Amino acid sequence: MKIPQLLLCFLLFICSSNYSIAKKSHKHHPLLFLPVFKDEITEQYVTQIYQRTPLVPVNLTVDLGGRFLWMDCEYDYISSSYKNVPCGSRPCKLSGSQGCYGSSCPVPPRPGCNNYTCSHIPYNPIKRSSTDGELAQDVIALWSINNNSNNGSKILSSSTSGVMFNCPGDFLLEKLAYGVKGMAGLGNGYTGLPSQLARAFHLARKFSICLSGNTKSNGVILFGERRSYYASNEVLTYTPLLKNPVSTAGAYFPGELSVEYFIGIEKILVNGKIVPIDNKLLAINMTNGVGGTKISTVVPYGTMESSIYKAFKDAFLKAIAKVPIAKPISPFELCFNLSNSATLTGLVIPQVSLVLQGEHNNSTTWDLSMNNFMASPTINDSSDLLCLGFLDGGENAETSIVLGGMQIEENLLEFDLVKKRMGFKSVYMSPDLVSCSNKFR
């Protein structure tokens, strides 16, 4: 992973002797960040933190809607600063845990198995599997932009507050990118990394992501006030973040709320024309949590409930009528043949736009770049194909529309957890940004 040079590395110590939620750090760090690269094989977005005592680099798959940071503690986890979170402690209660390990762990205990320890249910959304794991704390290190010095030195910044993480076995790593040891959960909850870092370092309770679609360059996740350093001149358009009262995780405790990021799509437009869909599917059912639209980094391509997908596909085909359809390549369901040079002459890809709930009861529009919904497969002899980057999510889709990695790449997204809104700006339409990686090479 490429790491920027003009940086300072700040350490967040997350081991406190009394396991209390400690006071905020006296040292204010306005912006912390994690570099992100796209794994070429799995198309997962991978970041790297430093953890433990002594520090070691740990690669993690980014899960925008994940409840917490979790990583394998079963093998080769050696750290003098590892501490388990006891049952009934304040951090355990605030984390929403409804579980506790008993007295079946070995003596002496080891990371991942300590008696009378707070437990949670870590979930791998790619494998679609979960297990139980103990809640723990340890030292981790994050990067901070160096605004005052160009020497690239590193300093140590300690804090008695901290980041909790979950510690399951290694079988939960299946289907994650090679070398990855867990997942970095950025969900909108008490144990999500954005909220924990905000408490620990007195940051603004907001974070931004800008994911690069290029596997040879880094994107970035920013924690804190983006305007201080990154794309400060960019004016974002905002849409409210909606709360789903029912957890959308694959495994959860009874009564848990969803910590994923939902937004309100009111209409889908193709070349400015409204796609005819059942608007009831666009709303979240407040009883069972079904429906609505969420944003995900663990889904490579967007999905739509079957009736929405059919209506969208029909509208798209009508708008691009002169381009011959080709046999699709998995996972795509609609592909076009561009092998004929005559087809390319005058080819215009239809504009896809999402009409969203805006602030102050107004509507706003998110115009997707072609690169956010048209894919060029690189499998076998497929250089002449162009495929629609939305897939059929099924008739019984829990969430009606999922905007996946492809839809949000090269978009600057800012999640403001206090004002409960998401700001967005296409990098392709912003001359100041050029790409998500241009300021973090």
N, C-alpha and C positions, 0 to 999 in steps of 0.2 A: 504494500500500500504506500502511495506517495504521501509524505507528510510535509506540510508547509514549513518554511524555514523561519519566518519572522513570527515566532510564537513563544509563549511561555507555557510550561506544563505545571498545572496546579493539581495538588493532590487533595483528595477528599478522604479524610479518615472517618471511617464509619464504624469504628469500634469504640463504644463508650462503656465504662465499667458498670454503670447502673442501668443500661438499656433504656434510658428515658429519651424522649424526644428533646434533644438538647437545644440550647439557645442558638440563635443564628450567629454565623461567623461574624467576627468584628471586621473582617476584611471583605470588602464588597468587590466582586468580580463581575463587571457588567455584561460580559459575554463569554460563555464557554462553548466549545464546539467539538463535534466528532466528525472526522472525514468518513465518507461512505463510498464504497466502490461496488460495482455491479458484477456479480460472479457470472462468467460467460456460460457456464454449463447449466446452472440451476436458475439463472436470472434472478437470484435473490440479491438483496441489498445488504452488504456486509460492512460492519464498522469494527473498530478496534479500540479497546480500552486497555489500561494497565491496571493490574489488580494484585492484591496479596502483599505479604512481607516475607522475603523481598519481592519487588514488583516483577511481574511477568506480563507480556502482551497476551491478550485474550480476544480472539475474533468472535463476533456475535452477529447473527442475522437480525436485521431491523424489523420489528413488528410494531407498526404505528399504533395499532389498537390493543397491544399486549398490556396485561395488568401490571407486570413488573419485570425486572431483570431476572432471568434465571440462567443457570449454567451447571454443567456436570461437575459434581463434587466427588464422584465415586472413585475415580482413579487419578493419581498424580496431583491431587490438590494438597499442596504443602504451603502453609502460611502460619506464622506465629501470631498474626493479628485476627485470625478467624474467631468469631464468637457466634453462638447460637442465640436466638431470641426466645426466652422462656415463655411457657404457657401463662396466660393471664397478665402478662406485662402490658404496659400501655401501648408500646408499638404493635404488639400482637393484636390488641383490641382494635386499634385504629386502622390496622391493615384489612380488617373485615374477615379475619380468619374465624372459622367455626370448627377448627380441628386442632388436635394436640397429640403429639407422640407420647406413648406410654413409657414403659420401662423395659422394652425389648431390645434396645441397642446394646452393642458389645461394650465391654470394659477393657481398656479405656475407650471412650467414645472417639469418633472420627468425624471429619467434616461430612455433613449430610445425614448423620445419624447420632443424635444426642437425645438422651431421655428427657421427658417433660419439656419438650420444645414445641413452639408454635408451628403449625403446619399449614400449607396451602396446596392448591391444585394447579401446578404448572401445566401448560398446554402447548403442544406443538401444532399450529394450525396447518402446516404443510403436510405433516404425517397424519394429522387429525387424531392425535392420541394424547392422553394425559396420564398423570400419575400423582402421587402425593410427594411432597418434598418439604424439608424443614426450612423455616425462615431464618436467615442468618445475616451477618454483617461482616464486612471486611474492608480493607483499604482499596480504593480505586483511584485512578488518575485520569483526569480529563485535560484537554488542551484549552488554552485561552489565547485569544489574539493579543499579541504584544503591541500595544499602541504607543509605548514610550521608548522602546529600545530596539535596535536592529542587530543585537549581538546574538540572538537566538539562544540565550542561556536558559537554564531551567531553575525554578525556585520551588521550594516546598512550602505549601500552605496547609496548615492543619486546621481541622474543625472538629468540635466535639459532637456536632450533629451529623447525620449521615444518611446513606443510601442502603436500604435493605434489599436483599435479593433472595431468590429461592434456589434450593440446592437438591435437585433430583438426581436420579441415576443416569448413566450414559445411554441407555436404550432410547431415551427421548430425543437423542441427537439424529436419529435416522431421518434421511431425506433432507437434512440441512447441507449446506455447501461444505466442501472439503475443508477441513481444518477449523471449522466453526465449533465452539464449545457451549453454545446456548443462544438465547435470544434477548435482545434489548427491547423491553416493552415501554412504549411511549404513551400508553393509555391515559385517559383523562380521569385519573383516580388518585387516591392518597399514596399508593405505592408505585405509581407510574414515575419513570425517571424525571419528566419535566417538573412535577410537583415536589419530588424529593430534592432535586438540585436547587430549586427555587428556595426551599426552606433552608437548606444547608448553607448556601452562598448568598442569601439575600438578593436573589435575582428577581427580575420581573417574571410573573407567572405566565410566560409565553415562550413558545419555541417556534422555529422555522425549519423547513426542510426544502432542499433544492437538490433533486436527484438527477444525476447525469445518466443519459441513456448509452453513453460510450463506455465500454468495459475497460478502456485504457486511460480513463481520467476519473478523478474523484468528484463526488457530490459532497454535500455537507448537511449536518444537523446542527442548528444553533440554539443554545439555551440562553435566554435573557433578552435584552433589548437590542434587536437587530439593527435598528436605525442608528445606533451609536457607531457602527463600523461598516456593515455590509449592506450594499444597495440602499444607502441612506436617502437617495433622491427618488427612489421608486415609490410611486403612489399606488397602493393596492386597492382592489375592490373587495368589499367585505360581504359575507353572507353569514347568518347566524348558525352557530353550532347547536344542534338539536339533541335533546336528551332522550335516550331510549330507556324506559323504565324496567326493561327485562334484559338480563345479560345475554349477549350474543356470542360469548365464548363457548368453546366446545365442551368445557367442564367448569362448573362454578358452584358456589354455595347457594342454598335457597335464599331468595330475596335480593340477590346481588343485582345492581344496576349494570347496564352496559357501560364500558369505559371506551368504546370505539367512537370514532368521530363521524357523526351523521350530519348531513346537510340537506336542505330542502329543494329538490328539483321540482319545478312547477310544470315545465314543458320541455320537450326535446324538439329542436328544429333541424331540418335538413334543407339547406339552401333557403333558409328563412321561412319554410313551411312547417306548420305544426304536425308532428307525428301523432296520429290518432291512437291514444292509449287510455286505459282505465285509470283515471286520476286517483282512485282509491288506493291503488298499488303504490303510489308515490308518497303516501302518508304512513307514518309509523302507527301501528295498532297499539294503543296504550294499555291494552290488556295482555296481549301475548308477545309484543315486541316485534311482530312480523311486519315487513314492508319497509319503505323508506330507502334512502341512499346513504351509503357509507364509503369512506375512503380507506384503502388498504394497500400496504406495501408487500404483503405476502401472496397476493394474487397478481400474477404477471400481466394478465389482460382483463379488461373489464367484463363483467357479466350482467345480463339482464334477465329478469323473469321471462318465461317463454313467450307470453303474449306480447310483452313489450319488445322483446327481441325480434319477433316476426314482423311487427308493425314497423320497427326501425329498419330492419333489413329490406323490407318491401319499398319503403320510402327512399332508401339509399340506392337500391337497384334502379328505381325509376329515374333518379337524378343522374345516374352514371350509365344510362341505357346503352350507349354505343360501345362500351368496353366488353369484350367477350368474357364469359365466366369460365374459369378453369376448375379442374378437380382440386379440391382443397387439400392442404397438408396439415396434419394434426399439429396443434390443437385448434387451428382455425376452421371455420365452417363456411366462409365465403371468400373465395379468391378470384382474382382477375388475371387474364393472360395478356401480358404486354409484349409478347415476342414480335408481333407485327409492328413494324415501324410506323405504318399508317395509323395504328391505334394511338401511338404516342403523340402524333401531330394534333395539336390543339386540345390535348387531354386536360380536362379541368376536374380535379377532385372536389366533390360536393363539400360545402361547409357544414360542419356539425357544431351546433351550439346548444348549451344547456341554460335554460332560463331558471334562475335560482331565486329563492327568497332573498330580498335585500334588507338593508336596515331601514327602520322607520316605515315598515309596511309597504315598501316599494319592491319592485323586482329588479334584478340585475342579470346580465348575460355573461356567460363564460364561453368564449369562442375557442374551440379546440383547434390547435394546429394539426395539420395533416399527420405529422409525426406522432400525434397522440391518439390516432385511431386507425392508421394504415401501417401495416407491418410488411417488411420485406423478408420472407423466410430465407434462411441461409443453410437449409438442409438439402443435401444432395444437389440435384440440378434444378434449382428453384429460383434462379436469378431473374427470370422473366415474370415472376409472380408478385402480385401485390394483394395482401389479404386484409380483411376487416378485423381490427383489433378488439372487437367486442364478441363475446361468446354467449351462447344460450345457457342461462343459469338454471333452467328447469322450471316445471310448472309449480313446484312447491318450494321455490326459493325462499329462504328465511328472510333475506334482504333483497328487495326488488331490483335495485341497481347497485353494483359495486364498481367504483372507479378504481382500477388496479394500477400497478406500477406504470404501465405504458401511458395511461391517461395523465399521470401527474409528473412524468419526467420532464425536465427543462421547464418546470413551473416553480416559481417561488411561492410557497405556501406558508402562511404565518398563522399559528394557532394561539389565540389569546384566550387563556383559560379564565381570566377574570371577567372580561367583557363578553365571553362566550360567543366568539365569532372567529371565522376563518377568512384571512385575506389571501387573495390570489393574483398572480401576474404571470403571464406567459413570457418566458425568457426569449422565445422566438420573436416576440413582438416588442422587445425592449432593447434598444441599441446600447443601453448602459450596462446590461448584464452579459450579452453575447452568449454565454452558456453558464450552466450551474457550476462549472469547474474553473471558470476563468479567473476567479480571485483566490483560488485555493490550490493552485498547482504546485 
